Amino acid sequence: MRRRDALKTLGIGALTATAGCLGGFERQSAWRDPPLVEDRPDAVYLPALTEGMKMYGKTTVGPYGIALSYSYPHRFWSVAGTELQKTVVEADDSLHLMASLWDHETGTVLPFDAGVSIEILRDGALVSEEVAYPMLSQQMGMHYGSNYALDGEGEYEARVTAGGTSLHRTGSFAGRFETAETATFEFTFETDELYDVELKRLGDEAGTRGAVPAMEMMGMPTGKAPTVDSLPGTHLGRQTSGDAYFDAFVVGDGSRFDVAGSYLYVSARTPHNEFVLPMMGVRGTVERSGTTILDGERLRRTLDPDVGYHYGVAVDSLERGDSVTVGVDVPPQVARHDGYETAFLSFDSMQFEV
């Protein structure tokens, strides 16, 4: 269903009266308070309403590929520690801007903890500037975004700045992504074009466990984790906690990852679409015949061209029969769109055996 078609067919008054169709109408915002599934599971679920998106452009600057997309302003949930907070659509919000960021050489999506901002100018004057939240969406995967207020229809310039990162990097990523780069996009904001973005209600499927498939748009990567079979090392198995998948691996020679001895790492991902789950606090314990070899050590957040974003730690050695316990004490510090906000918040410890 497209809002512009509904306006033409029904008129504003009729659309207001049929709020169940698009979730309400207020100040040209059919998306202002869209339906939210009741009795949502503590897991990934199919939302009541999905929104399409359109792209303003894609470019390369420095080591980064950057794309700028847009959709209706919509609610999202931010995370601070273990607290979840809903951000609602404000009356003057014009659109939801989304910046996708990846390494242009490998296509690896870059989940930086901070440092991505979007500023919007009109005729050289600043209209809006926000630090874009790192976000997870079932359709877009990992990106950065927020709702933005514009000064009416017309021509604008958006500047997307990716700051350097202190995130540990290994392999060919060592030494990369250390300087800030800014990509500039010229765009025209027209409400008719925004209203042409598709809105779709999922009906009886809403609230069931599952996820909307990821979009494929102009070759823009969504942040899917590498396939388990492609990851280096010995696979210790997959466990599920907090409705997230955790795959543990051990590499006998950790020099490839800048550590002496063995390297224990965990690849964490969403179910269904298997997007990388970044910005967590992950700890590991290794026991051997009743002796503790590794005692609750923090696994370092690391970005690698082959493994992608993962959590790793050095261990002197790992032997057959060793017991590995993985725990999460900080959930992913990423904002979530509908369908992800009830998952990845509370975790049980997981056991692996070498």
N, C-alpha and C positions, 0 to 999 in steps of 0.2 A: 504494500500500500504506500502511495506517495502522498504526502500532505498537500501538495499543490493541487493534485487531482481531487482530493477530498474537499478542498476549499471551493474548487470550481463546481463540483457536483452538489455539495450540501450547503455551502455558504457558511460564514463564520458562526452564526447562531446555531445552525444544525450541528456543526462540529462540536460546539460547546456542549450541546445536549447529548451527544454521543461520545462522551468522554471515555467509555470503555474501549473505543476503537484505537485511539492513539494515546490514551492516558491523561487527557486533560488539555485545555487550551487557555493560555493566559499570556497576554502581551506578545502575540505571535509566537508562542512557544508550546507547540503540541507535545514537546518532549520535556516540558518543565518538571513534571512529576509523573514519569511513566510508571506503569504497573510494576510491582515488585512481588515476586513469588512469596506466598505465605508458607509457613512451616518449611523453610529452606533447610536442607540437610547440612551437616557440618562437613561438607565435601564439595567438590566441583559439581555444578548442576547446570542444566539448561535454563537460561533466563527467560522471563516472560516476553521480552522484546529484544530484538536485535536491530542494530543500526548499521547501514552501509557506510562507506566513506568514499571520498574522492581525493585526488592528489593535486597539489599545487606545483610540485616539481621534485626533481631528483638531481643531485650533483655530487661531485667529488671535490674535496678540499683537504690538502695535506694527506694524512693517511686514512681519512674518513670518507665513507659514503654516507650521505645524508639525504633523506627524503622528508618532505613536509606534506602532510595529509590533513584533511579536515572532515568533520561530521557535525551533527547537532550538538549543542551544549548538553552535557548529561552528567548525572551524578557519578561519583566514584568514591571509593573508600581509601583513605590513607592509613598507614600503619606507623606508629611510634612506639618502639619497644614491643610490648604485647597488646597495646591498645589500638582498637580500630575506630576510626572516626569517619563519618559520612560527610562528604562535601556535596551540597545541594546546588542546583542551578540558581544563580541570582537573576533578578529581573533584567539587568542590563547585559548579561552574557550573550554574545553574538554567535559564537561557534566554539567547538572543541578542536584545538590544534594538536597534532601529533607529529613528533619528530622521530624518525627511525635513524639509528646510528649503527654503522658496521665498519669493519676493516675492509677497505675496497680491494685488497689483494686476495683475501681468503673468503670474503663474504661472512665472516664471523660477526654476529651481533655483539655489541659492546655494552654490557650492563654496568656502566659506571655508577658508583655509589652516589655521586653528586656532580655538579658542574655543567649541566646542560640547561641553557636558558633560551627563551624566545622573546625577542623584543619586536614590536610592531610600530612602524613609522608611517606617517602620511605627510607628503610634501616636506619631508625632512624633519618633521616634529614627532616626538615620541607620543604614541597613543596608549600603548600598554606594554608592560614588561613583567614577566613572571619567570621564576625558576621552574622549569618543567619537572613534574614528578616522574621518577621512574615508575613505569606502569606495566601491568599485565592485562591483556585482553584476550579472550578466546579467539577472536578473529585476527587481531594484529600481532599477538604475542608480545614480546618485549619492546617497549617504546617509551617515549617521554612525552608528557602532555599535560594540559590543563584547559579550563574554560577561559576564554578571552573576550573582553568587551571592546568593540570597535566603534568608530565614530560614523556610523551610517554606511551606506553603500558607496562603492567607489574603489579607487586604486590605492594599494598599500604595498609596503615593503616589509618583509619578515626577515629578521636576522637570527639564525640559529647558531648559537655558540656552544661548541663542545670543549670544555676545559680539559686540561691534562689530568691524568689519573695517577694516584699512588698505588693502585692495585698491583699486586705482585704479578709479573708477567714472565713467562718462560718460552723457550724455543725462539722462533723468529719474532715473537712479540716483545722480547726483552729490548728495552730502550725505545719502544714505540709508544705513541699516545701520551707523550709527556708535555706537549705544548698545546695551547688553546688555538682553535681554528674556528672561523666564522663563515657560514654559508648564507648567501643572500637570495631571497626568492621574491620576485615581483608577482603580485596577484591582485585580482579584482574580486571584491566581495559583492555578491548579488544574492539577495534572499531567495529568488526563484531557483538559482542553482543549488542553494543549500536545501530547499524544500524538495528538490529532485532526488536527494539521497534517500535510498530505500529504507523504510521501516517495516519490520515483519514481526508479527505476533506468532509465537510458537504453539499456542493453544494448549491441548492436553499434555503435550510433552514438557511444558514448562515445569520446573521443579524436580524433574527426574534427573538422576545422576548421569552425567555425560557432558559433552562440550560441543559447541558449534565448530565446524571445521575452520581451520585457518584460511584466510584469504590468500590468493595468489595474485599479486598486483605489480606489474611492470618489473618483475624480477627482484622485488624488494624482500630481503630476508626477514623472517619472523622470529628468529631466535630459537629454533628447534635444536635440542641437544643432539650431538652426534649419535648415530646408532650404536648400540652396545657392542655389536660385533666389530665395529671399527676402532674401538678404544684400545689403547695399548695396555699390556699387563695381563695378569691372571684375574679373571672375573670371580669374585667371591660370592656373587649372587645379588638378587634384588629383594629389597624389603620395602614395605609400604608403611608410612606413618604420617599422620596429619593429612591423609589422602594424597601425599606426594610419593613419588618413586625415588628410591635411593639405591644406586648401583655402586658397589664397592669393588675396588681393584687394588692389586699390589704389583708394583714394578720392582724386580730384584735389584736392578742397578738404577738408582735414583739420580745419577749425575745429569741425565737428560732434563731433570726438573730442579737442578741446582741444589741437590742434597746429597750427602754421603749416606751410604747404606741403601736400604730399601725405601720405597716411596709408597705410602698408603694414601689413596685418594677416593673421594666420593663424588659421583655425578648425580645431582639432584634435579628432578624434572617434574612437570605436571603430568597427571594422567591424561589419557586420550590424545592430546596434541603434542605432548612431550616437549614443552617449552622449558628452557633452562630456568631453574629457581635460584636466583642470586641473593646476595646480601643477607645471608643467614649466619648465625653463630653455631658452628658445628664442632663437637668435641669427640675425641676418640680414646678408647682404652684398649690395650692389648694385654692379654693374660696367657701365660704358658705354664701349664702344670702347677697352677696355684700361685705362680709368681707374676707380679705385675711388671710388664715390660714398658708399657706406656700408660701413664696415669692421667686420664682426662685432659689430654693436650688439645689445645685449640687447633683445628685444621685451618690452614691459611687459605683465604680467598685468593684464587689464582686464575689467570687468564692465559690460555695456551692455544695455539693455532690448531692443534690436533684434538685435544681433549675439550676445548672450549672452556667455559667458566666452570670451575670445580673447587673442591675443598681438599687440601692435601697436607701431609705431614711426613717428616722423616722418621724412620724407625731403623734402629741398628740392623735388625734382621727380622724376617717373618718366616716361621717354620710351619710345616704341616701340623695341623692340630691346634694351632694358636686360635684363641677366641678373641674376636674383635667386637667391641661394643661401640656403637655410634649413637650420639645423642644430640638433640637440637635444643639450645637454650635461648636462642633469639630467632623468631620466625622471619621469613623474608621481609625485608624493609622496603617493600614495593607497594605502590597503590594498586588497587584492583578495580576492574570493571565488574558489572553484574555477572554472577556465575562463579567468581573466584573469591568473593569477599568472606565467605564462611569457611574456606579451606585454608590449610597451611598456617594454622595459628597455634595449635597445641599438638605436641609430638610425644610419642612413647619411644623409649630407647629401642635400638635394633641390634640384633645379634648376627654376626657373620662368623664363618669358620674358614680358616685357611686350609 
